[in-house]
Amino acid sequence: MNSTVRKINIFLLFKLPSAFFCGVRVKNINEMQCTVSVKHRWINQNPFNSIYFAVQAMAAELSTGAMVMNQVAKSGKSISMLVANNKSNFSKKATGRIDFICKDGHLIENAIRQTLATGEGQTFWMKSIGINEKGEQVSEMDFEWSVRAK
């Protein structure tokens, strides 16, 4: 099964409605890269007139997690996935449209292969960079994913 942008965005509506109603949307996805976008609006703002950090985290996590979901589904095996840890750095106010880009899809397949071979959980870190409309980095978030064969 290969998830499309449309399927993932519909998934958001039903399984992660807070992200959907805050405007988080997948723009493009393949095995190596995913881009998720969110625009500053009233519903996702903080008191400082920028995107609330938790909304940025939802978008950044989705840019990593959507690729993990795709690889788990592609394996055809029963594998659990979970964010084990995360780190964030905010360098600029997030206003306008912010794209969160993750290019770490190459890390997933090996972890899945290892957990299927050993039965032990595997962890790996994936980075998502938030870029504003001017091309400036506004945030950087790292997520430690854990995958384990059930």
Secondary structure, DSSP 8 states (H G I E B T S, - for coil): ----HHHHHHHHHHH-HHHHHTT-EEEEE-SS-EEEEEE--GGGB-TTSSB-HHHHHHHHHHHHHHHHHHHHHHHTS-EEEEEEEEEEEE-S---SEEEEEE--THHHHHHHHHHHHH-S-EEEEEEEEEE-TTS-EEEEEEEEEEEEE-
